[in-house]
Amino acid sequence: MSALLDSLASAFSGDAARRAPLDAALRDGLPQARAESWKYTSLRALERRSFAPASPVSVDPALVAGMPAPRLVFVNGRFDAALSDASAVSVGVSLQPLSRVLAEGDDRASNFLARRFDRADEVFARLNAALADEGVVLRVESGISLPQPLHLVFIGAPADTDQAWHARHFIELRRGAHATIIEHHVSADAHAHLANALTHVHLAQGAQLVHARVQDESVRASLFARTDAVLAREAHYRRLDLELGAGLSRHEFNVRLEGEGARVSANGVLLGTGRRHLDTRLGIEHLARDTACDLLWRGLGAGRSRAVFHGGITIHAGADGSDAMLSSKSLLLSDAAEIDTQPVMEIHADEVKAAHGATVGQLDPTAMFYLRSRGLPEPQARQLLTAAFCRDALANIEIELREPLAQAVDGALARLGEA
């Protein structure tokens, strides 16, 4: 057994049902390079590390002072009631930390925890199924619209030892409901913790969710995230992922378009700096007629970083009229950086509209020459061009939300010269 799995398993305290996925993870071990979905992401260094279970840590309240209510705040995976503020939650909206749901003992409210994962390469989902005891549970009743964005704040803070936590989130919008969620993954200071998060998103008929996730964690942190979304008839899911931090990060984004007319728009930015390793995998399944996906991703590789992108789209038999578009463009800003991009499309239906493309290149020398000729120093010219390149991915978010998100990208780009 690896030191990693041994240390994580030592924190188990659940029943026999939750022990089963842990036993499966221990039996199969961590995926190796021969596992296709982990081909470009090695876990050999991580498997030699040990982590202690997360414990409460205090952080400076100024970290969340600029984030309006409603907000839930978690520090090293533990819910922080003092920093949270759910007072602005409207009638028809249930927002609770998972720990509170579990304490109330209503099995129906936490039945999403019963989902199991059969594949050996789903090791972190299995660990989450066995060990998660905290997270966000959001339910929005039919026809209800959240009047303002909900902020979910996850803070990594230094501790006496490296810690690990497992979070399970459940987001349910019932028929015709609307909501906007902004996730913030930030660091209170340098640390080397491990976070493992699994999110379930259920959108009923006509529901609309805007979901932005800004990951700007400590440069030595390890983050594993997975989102499994199911969309019913005419539901619309708009998603933006900004991967700006952490030393090792991986996000699996899986969407099942199960109802006619369901749509997902998923954009993102992968910013590789220093020796960071980023891995993003999209798995979009068209299962009903007239469904649509629009995927636009931008990647940057600087320093000795490595960015991995897999964009998978499957149009199943019977999903006639589907519209699937994928664009993945990446810039190499360093000779030592590496970007691996893999668009994959499977079509088993008739009368569909589908296109995908992936490119990896460098900054346009003509554009650089033009900006330099106008008096801009080279670092400033590079930042201006890369910022414009990345901002394409923010186009699927409302204008009032777009500028703060663009500022997060610009702040990360400003650190390129430090990497």
CORPEMO-V785480 format. One line per field, one symbol per residue. burial: + if it has 24 or more other ideal C-beta (glycine too) atoms within 12 Angstrom, else -. A space follows every 50 residues. Layout:
burial->???
//
This chain:
burial->-+-++-+++-++-+---+--++-+++-++++-----++-++-+--++-++ +-++--+-+---++--+-++++++++++++--++++--+---++++++++ ++-------+-++-+-+--++++++++++++++++++++++--+++-+++ +++++++-+--+++++++++++++-+++++++++++++--++++++++++ ++++++++++++++++++++++++++++++++++++++++++++++++++ ++++++++++++++++++++++++-+++++++++++++++++++++++++ +++-++++++++++++--+--+++++++++++++--+++++++++---+- -+++-+-+-+-++----+--+---------+++++++-++++++-++--- ++-+++-+++-++-++--+
//
